[in-house]
Amino acid sequence: MHNLMTQEPNSAPPRTPQPVSTALLMAMALGGVLVLALVLALVFIGRLLDQAAGTRLLFTLGLAALSAPLSIGILYQFLLRAVRAGQKQSNSTVDQSSSTEKQP
């Protein structure tokens, strides 16, 4: 039990959680709004198609079911781009700060 409580001298220090960037939080919020807008738009279009075709909830339910995988795919692509852009920005910031350091 005592061995579990102590840290080995050569082991890595415990990892501290990285703060979530504001840009990533904004991208997640915008992605959620886009998903909601997509679902509502497809349900609205389904209602219009049902009225035009004289059917009852056929297109509405079909497009609502289609909106789930479609919105997940769009949200995944959107957030993947946001994360990549954030990584590029943080890498360029690190490169600039390391290039301004004095060389011995």
LOLUMFI-33628 format. One line per 4 residues: number of its first residue (from 0); for each residue y, z, x of N, C-alpha, C, O. Coordinates in steps of 0.1 Angstrom, whole numbers. Atoms other than C-alpha are relative to their C-alpha. Last residue first. Layout:
N
NUM	Y:Z:X:Y:Z:X:Y:Z:X:Y:Z:X  ...
end
This chain:
104
103	-2:-7:-13:317:-261:242:0:-9:11:2:-4:23  11:2:-8:324:-282:210:2:7:14:12:7:19  -2:3:-14:349:-268:187:-13:-2:7:-22:6:5  2:-11:-9:340:-270:150:2:-4:14:0:-16:18
99	-13:-6:-4:357:-298:130:-2:12:9:7:17:15  -7:9:-9:325:-319:129:13:6:5:18:2:15  6:-1:-13:305:-290:114:6:-9:10:6:-6:22  -2:-13:-6:329:-286:86:-6:1:13:-1:8:22
95	-14:-1:-4:330:-323:78:2:13:7:10:13:17  -3:9:-11:292:-326:78:14:1:5:16:1:17  6:-6:-12:288:-296:56:2:-8:12:5:-3:23  -8:-12:-3:313:-310:31:-6:7:12:2:11:21
91	-12:5:-7:295:-344:32:9:12:4:16:11:14  3:5:-13:262:-327:25:12:-5:7:13:-2:19  2:-12:-9:277:-307:-4:-4:-4:14:0:2:24  -13:-7:-2:290:-339:-20:-1:12:9:7:14:18
87	-8:8:-9:258:-358:-15:13:6:4:18:6:15  5:-2:-13:239:-329:-30:7:-9:10:9:-4:21  -4:-13:-5:262:-328:-60:-5:2:14:1:8:23  -15:0:-3:259:-365:-66:4:13:6:12:13:16
83	-2:8:-12:221:-362:-64:14:-1:4:17:0:16  5:-8:-11:221:-333:-89:2:-8:13:6:-2:23  -10:-10:-3:244:-353:-113:-5:9:12:4:13:20  -12:6:-7:222:-384:-110:10:11:3:16:11:14
79	4:4:-13:191:-363:-118:11:-6:8:13:-4:20  0:-12:-9:209:-346:-147:-5:-4:14:0:2:24  -13:-4:-1:216:-380:-164:1:12:10:10:12:19  -7:9:-9:182:-394:-157:14:5:2:19:4:14
75	6:-1:-13:165:-363:-172:7:-9:10:11:-5:21  -5:-13:-6:189:-362:-202:-6:1:15:1:6:24  -14:2:-4:181:-399:-209:6:13:7:13:11:16  -1:9:-11:144:-393:-208:14:-2:5:17:-3:17
71	5:-7:-12:145:-362:-229:1:-9:12:5:-5:23  -10:-10:-5:168:-379:-254:-5:7:12:3:10:21  -12:8:-5:144:-409:-258:10:10:6:16:7:17  3:5:-13:114:-386:-261:11:-8:7:13:-8:19
67	4:-11:-9:130:-366:-289:-4:-6:14:2:-1:23  -12:-6:-7:150:-395:-306:-5:11:10:2:13:20  -3:7:-12:119:-414:-315:11:6:9:11:4:21  11:-2:-9:107:-387:-339:2:-8:13:-1:-3:24
63	-1:-14:-5:142:-387:-355:-12:3:10:-9:10:20  -10:-1:-11:140:-425:-356:3:14:5:6:16:16  5:8:-11:107:-425:-375:10:0:12:7:2:23  10:-7:-7:117:-397:-398:-4:-7:13:-7:-1:23
59	-6:-13:-4:149:-414:-409:-10:8:9:-6:12:20  -7:2:-12:132:-448:-410:7:12:6:8:14:18  8:7:-9:106:-437:-435:7:-2:14:3:2:24  2:-8:-13:127:-411:-452:-9:-7:10:-12:-1:20
55	-4:-14:0:124:-428:-486:-5:7:12:-16:10:14  11:-9:-3:125:-466:-486:5:15:0:17:17:-1  5:-6:12:150:-488:-504:-12:9:3:-20:11:-6  14:5:3:154:-510:-474:-6:5:-12:-16:1:-17
51	0:15:0:192:-506:-472:-14:-5:-4:-14:-15:-11  -8:4:12:191:-469:-481:-1:-15:-2:-2:-20:-13  8:-4:12:163:-462:-456:7:-4:-13:1:-9:-22  11:10:1:182:-482:-429:-9:3:-12:-13:-6:-19
47	-5:13:4:213:-461:-435:-10:-11:-2:-10:-18:-12  -4:-1:14:194:-429:-433:5:-13:-6:2:-17:-17  12:0:8:177:-440:-401:3:1:-15:-3:-5:-23  4:14:1:211:-449:-386:-13:-1:-9:-14:-10:-17
43	-10:6:8:223:-413:-394:-4:-15:-2:-4:-20:-14  3:-5:13:191:-398:-379:10:-7:-10:5:-11:-21  13:7:4:196:-420:-348:-4:5:-14:-9:-3:-22  -3:15:2:233:-410:-345:-13:-6:-5:-12:-15:-14
39	-8:2:12:225:-373:-349:2:-14:-4:1:-18:-15  8:-3:11:198:-374:-323:7:-2:-13:1:-7:-22  10:10:1:220:-393:-298:-9:3:-12:-12:-6:-20  -7:12:6:250:-370:-304:-11:-11:-2:-10:-18:-12
35	-3:-3:14:228:-339:-298:6:-12:-7:3:-15:-18  13:0:7:214:-354:-266:2:3:-15:-4:-4:-24  5:13:2:249:-363:-254:-14:-1:-8:-16:-10:-16  -8:6:10:262:-328:-261:-5:-15:-2:-5:-19:-14
31	4:-6:13:233:-313:-241:8:-7:-12:2:-9:-23  13:6:3:239:-337:-212:-4:5:-14:-10:-2:-22  -3:13:5:276:-327:-212:-13:-7:-4:-13:-14:-14  -7:-1:13:266:-291:-210:3:-13:-6:0:-16:-17
27	10:-5:10:241:-298:-182:6:1:-14:0:-2:-24  9:11:3:266:-319:-163:-10:4:-10:-14:-4:-19  -7:9:8:292:-291:-166:-9:-12:-4:-8:-17:-15  -2:-6:14:268:-266:-153:7:-9:-9:3:-10:-21
23	13:1:6:259:-289:-124:0:6:-14:-6:1:-23  2:14:4:296:-294:-116:-14:-2:-7:-15:-9:-16  -7:3:13:302:-257:-117:-3:-14:-4:-4:-16:-16  -13:6:-1:276:-252:-90:6:-2:-14:-1:-4:-23
19	0:13:6:247:-228:-95:14:-6:0:24:2:-3  -8:1:12:247:-200:-70:0:-14:-5:-1:-24:2  -12:8:-2:218:-200:-46:8:0:-13:2:-2:-24  -2:11:9:193:-171:-50:13:-8:2:24:-1:5
15	-10:-4:10:187:-151:-19:2:-12:-9:2:-23:-5  -9:10:4:155:-158:0:10:6:-10:6:13:-20  2:4:14:138:-128:16:11:-10:-3:23:-9:1  -7:-9:9:140:-129:54:-1:-4:-14:-4:-16:-17
11	-13:5:4:113:-149:72:7:10:-9:0:17:-17  0:7:12:84:-130:88:15:-4:-4:24:2:1  -2:15:-2:83:-123:125:1:-7:-14:2:-19:-13  -11:3:-8:89:-85:122:3:-15:2:14:-19:3
7	5:4:-13:66:-81:92:12:-4:9:21:-10:4  -1:14:-4:83:-65:63:-4:-2:14:-1:6:23  -8:3:-12:73:-32:49:-1:-14:3:-10:-22:-1  -13:-5:1:63:-23:13:9:-4:12:21:-5:12
3	-7:9:9:31:-43:12:15:3:-1:23:-6:-4  -2:13:-6:18:-26:44:8:-10:-10:15:-19:-5  -12:0:-8:24:8:28:3:-13:7:14:-17:9  -12:0:8:0:0:0:13:0:9:22:-7:6
end
